Amino acid sequence: MTVEEKYYENLAKNILEKFKKRRFDAYYCASKEKALEKAMELIEENSVVSFGGSQTIKDIGLIDKVKAGNFTVLDRADAANPQEKEEITMKAMTCDYYFMSSNAFTVDGELVNIDGYGNRVAALAYGPKNIIVVLGMNKLTQDRDNAIWRTQNVASPQNTVRLERRTPCAITGLCGDCYGDISICSQILITRRSTIQGRIKVILVGESLGY
């Protein structure tokens, strides 16, 4: 075990307890391969599965895995046109299992997300029966203020580059507080507890994943 691996493991033990205090089910996996195994353990066959836009979910290989399994998968990327994309997005709000990541989380166990369209934060707040949040340890922050700063100045600039949007942050690397049509920052959600015990399940991963 490397120094970084041991550090993440020690740190995660404390944070898992903070998540559980907030009524989240919480798990730690040392690698993305183990995280994928855990994610698949948490979902039942023949269930309806969907996910928000997430590089982390792609990084662990989840999308290909569920599409190869015995599940009904609702993926907006499979839509043939904008109308079908909207229909899939709406159906995802009532799925059995919804996978996502968060843009940041705090040492006290709060999840912080920023969203453009709003479907991801909407699902986290209310809708799907189960939310499974996969988090690389690189997204850990000290507190809410630092978490919000990270969403705007670390996650969003990289996501706008990925989405090929010419926002101020895509050009400068820092938030430009933009309001235009191509902004991906419309909603900020702080999740401090799960209203339904265990509805939100967090998988912490001892690697850098996503943005």
C-alpha positions as CSV (number, residue, x, y, z in Angstrom):
1,M,0.0,0.0,0.0
2,T,1.4,3.4,-1.0
3,V,1.5,6.4,1.3
4,E,-1.3,8.0,-0.6
5,E,-3.5,4.9,-0.5
6,K,-3.0,4.6,3.3
7,Y,-3.7,8.4,3.7
8,Y,-7.0,8.1,1.7
9,E,-8.0,5.0,3.7
10,N,-7.4,6.7,7.0
11,L,-9.2,9.8,5.9
12,A,-12.2,7.9,4.6
13,K,-12.8,6.1,7.9
14,N,-13.7,9.5,9.5
15,I,-15.7,10.8,6.6
16,L,-17.8,7.6,6.3
17,E,-19.0,8.2,9.8
18,K,-20.0,11.7,8.9
19,F,-22.0,10.5,5.9
20,K,-23.7,7.9,8.1
21,K,-24.6,10.5,10.6
22,R,-26.4,12.3,7.8
23,R,-28.5,9.2,7.0
24,F,-26.4,8.2,3.9
25,D,-25.3,4.6,3.4
26,A,-21.5,5.0,2.8
27,Y,-18.8,2.7,1.6
28,Y,-15.0,3.1,0.8
29,C,-13.3,1.4,-2.1
30,A,-9.6,1.7,-2.7
31,S,-9.8,1.6,-6.5
32,K,-12.2,2.3,-9.3
33,E,-12.4,-1.4,-10.0
34,K,-13.6,-2.1,-6.5
35,A,-16.0,0.9,-6.7
36,L,-17.6,-0.7,-9.8
37,E,-18.0,-4.0,-8.0
38,K,-19.6,-2.2,-5.1
39,A,-21.9,-0.2,-7.3
40,M,-23.1,-3.3,-9.1
41,E,-23.7,-5.0,-5.7
42,L,-26.1,-2.2,-4.7
43,I,-28.5,-2.6,-7.6
44,E,-31.0,-5.4,-8.3
45,E,-31.4,-7.2,-11.6
46,N,-34.4,-6.2,-13.8
47,S,-34.5,-2.7,-12.2
48,V,-34.6,0.6,-14.1
49,V,-31.2,2.4,-14.0
50,S,-30.2,5.9,-15.1
51,F,-27.5,8.4,-14.4
52,G,-26.6,12.1,-14.5
53,G,-23.8,13.5,-16.6
54,S,-20.7,12.3,-14.9
55,Q,-17.1,11.8,-15.9
56,T,-16.6,9.8,-12.7
57,I,-19.3,7.3,-13.7
58,K,-17.6,6.9,-17.0
59,D,-14.2,6.6,-15.4
60,I,-15.2,3.5,-13.4
61,G,-16.8,1.8,-16.4
62,L,-20.3,1.9,-14.9
63,I,-22.3,2.8,-18.1
64,D,-20.9,0.0,-20.2
65,K,-21.4,-2.4,-17.3
66,V,-25.1,-1.7,-16.7
67,K,-25.8,-1.7,-20.4
68,A,-24.3,-5.2,-20.6
69,G,-26.4,-6.4,-17.7
70,N,-30.0,-7.3,-17.1
71,F,-31.3,-3.8,-16.5
72,T,-33.5,-1.3,-18.2
73,V,-31.1,1.6,-18.8
74,L,-32.4,5.2,-19.4
75,D,-29.5,7.0,-21.1
76,R,-30.1,10.5,-22.6
77,A,-27.1,9.9,-24.9
78,D,-29.1,7.3,-26.7
79,A,-31.9,9.7,-27.7
80,A,-32.5,10.2,-31.5
81,N,-33.7,13.8,-31.1
82,P,-34.2,16.6,-28.5
83,Q,-37.8,15.5,-27.8
84,E,-36.7,11.9,-27.0
85,K,-33.9,13.2,-24.9
86,E,-36.3,15.2,-22.8
87,E,-38.6,12.2,-22.4
88,I,-35.7,10.0,-21.2
89,T,-34.6,12.7,-18.8
90,M,-38.1,12.9,-17.3
91,K,-38.5,9.1,-17.0
92,A,-35.2,9.0,-15.2
93,M,-36.7,11.0,-12.3
94,T,-38.7,7.9,-11.3
95,C,-36.1,5.2,-11.9
96,D,-35.0,2.6,-9.3
97,Y,-31.4,3.5,-9.2
98,Y,-29.8,6.8,-10.3
99,F,-26.0,7.1,-10.5
100,M,-24.1,10.3,-10.3
101,S,-21.1,12.0,-8.8
102,S,-20.8,15.2,-6.9
103,N,-18.7,18.2,-7.7
104,A,-17.5,18.4,-4.2
105,F,-18.0,17.0,-0.7
106,T,-16.9,18.3,2.7
107,V,-15.0,16.7,5.6
108,D,-18.3,17.0,7.5
109,G,-20.1,14.8,4.9
110,E,-22.1,17.3,2.9
111,L,-22.5,16.9,-0.9
112,V,-22.2,20.1,-3.0
113,N,-23.3,20.2,-6.7
114,I,-23.7,22.7,-9.4
115,D,-25.8,22.0,-12.4
116,G,-26.8,23.6,-15.7
117,Y,-30.0,21.9,-16.8
118,G,-30.9,20.9,-13.3
119,N,-31.9,17.2,-13.8
120,R,-29.0,15.9,-11.8
121,V,-29.6,18.0,-8.7
122,A,-33.3,17.4,-9.1
123,A,-32.8,13.7,-9.0
124,L,-30.6,13.9,-5.9
125,A,-33.1,16.0,-4.0
126,Y,-36.3,14.1,-5.0
127,G,-37.5,11.4,-7.3
128,P,-35.5,8.2,-8.0
129,K,-35.9,5.5,-5.3
130,N,-32.1,5.2,-4.8
131,I,-29.3,7.6,-5.5
132,I,-25.8,6.2,-5.7
133,V,-23.0,8.9,-5.6
134,V,-19.5,7.8,-6.6
135,L,-16.9,10.2,-5.3
136,G,-13.1,10.3,-6.0
137,M,-11.2,11.5,-3.0
138,N,-9.9,14.4,-5.1
139,K,-13.2,16.2,-4.6
140,L,-12.8,16.5,-0.8
141,T,-13.0,20.1,0.5
142,Q,-12.8,21.7,3.9
143,D,-16.3,23.2,4.2
144,R,-19.3,24.5,2.2
145,D,-17.6,27.7,1.0
146,N,-14.6,25.7,-0.3
147,A,-16.9,23.2,-1.9
148,I,-18.8,25.8,-3.7
149,W,-15.5,27.4,-4.8
150,R,-14.5,24.0,-6.2
151,T,-17.7,23.5,-8.1
152,Q,-17.2,26.9,-9.8
153,N,-13.5,27.0,-10.3
154,V,-12.3,23.4,-10.6
155,A,-15.3,21.3,-11.8
156,S,-17.1,23.7,-14.0
157,P,-14.1,25.0,-16.1
158,Q,-13.1,21.4,-16.9
159,N,-16.6,20.4,-17.7
160,T,-17.1,23.3,-20.1
161,V,-13.9,22.3,-21.9
162,R,-15.2,18.7,-22.1
163,L,-18.6,20.0,-23.4
164,E,-16.8,22.4,-25.8
165,R,-18.6,25.5,-24.5
166,R,-16.8,28.8,-24.9
167,T,-17.7,30.1,-21.4
168,P,-15.4,32.5,-19.5
169,C,-14.2,29.7,-17.3
170,A,-13.4,27.5,-20.3
171,I,-11.0,30.2,-21.5
172,T,-9.5,31.4,-18.2
173,G,-9.9,28.4,-16.0
174,L,-11.7,30.5,-13.4
175,C,-15.4,31.3,-12.8
176,G,-16.6,34.4,-14.8
177,D,-20.0,34.5,-13.1
178,C,-21.6,34.2,-16.6
179,Y,-25.4,34.2,-17.3
180,G,-25.5,33.3,-21.0
181,D,-27.2,30.5,-22.8
182,I,-24.2,28.2,-22.7
183,S,-23.5,28.5,-18.9
184,I,-23.6,25.2,-17.1
185,C,-24.0,26.8,-13.7
186,S,-27.7,27.4,-13.0
187,Q,-28.4,25.5,-9.7
188,I,-26.3,25.0,-6.6
189,L,-27.5,22.2,-4.2
190,I,-26.1,21.5,-0.8
191,T,-27.2,18.1,0.5
192,R,-26.8,17.9,4.3
193,R,-28.8,14.8,5.0
194,S,-31.0,12.1,3.3
195,T,-34.6,12.6,4.2
196,I,-35.2,8.9,3.7
197,Q,-32.7,6.8,5.6
198,G,-30.3,5.2,3.2
199,R,-31.9,6.5,0.0
200,I,-28.6,8.3,-0.8
201,K,-25.6,5.9,-1.0
202,V,-22.1,7.2,-1.3
203,I,-19.1,5.2,-2.6
204,L,-15.9,6.9,-1.8
205,V,-13.0,5.9,-4.0
206,G,-9.3,6.2,-3.1
207,E,-8.4,7.7,-6.5
208,S,-8.7,10.9,-8.4
209,L,-11.9,10.5,-10.6
210,G,-13.8,13.0,-12.7
211,Y,-13.5,16.7,-12.3
